[in-house]
Amino acid sequence: MNDDSSELYDIFNGPLPENDEQRATLTRELRYAKGFSLVFALCNSADERDRQMKALREEVPELRIQDVPVREEIPHLSYLLRTVLEAPLPDAVFVYGLENWIRSDSKPRTIPFLLNLNAARNHFIKDCPCPLVFWMPEYMLSQIIGSAPDFASVRSGIYIFTPSNADDLSSAVTIQSLGFSAVSGLALEDKQQRLNEL
């Protein structure tokens, strides 16, 4: 991979989208959503993802957004949502952390979580009757499409957030070129040390 960061986000063969524009469009989608919708928010930097989620919350303080971190392997997202969603139901749900245990070199059709997205696709409307936003690295989208194409086909939007500073971009480029598994599961300090070594 060369140093041109645009390769990281070239899934639409266009210029890098502006984070503020992407977030503004996602904000509108969440604000005017009626019932279930599926959204993919792609971001190769966890720090940038956290910044964007925080900024989005500040822009829509009237919405109740519930976080559902999935940092450890689980077989069924639909079951997890049934057990953790608050009452009254939130206005949107943010799912993130899948990259901690689904690696870029994983075979999608061997991961029960991904396969069950497809099997349970008709249950999400009932289990999560609000926008369901998957925050994940870019490679996860192909993992989901490869293993749960029917689930992925009902998406209402794909938003791409690029790292906003040189350190995040450098880490994202390195992680992408190595495969996320080379540094996943490490503490932030250990990740930085590993990236420096590499």
Order of alpha helices (4+ residues) and beta strands (2+ residues): alpha-beta-alpha-beta-alpha-beta-alpha-alpha-beta-alpha-alpha-beta-alpha-alpha
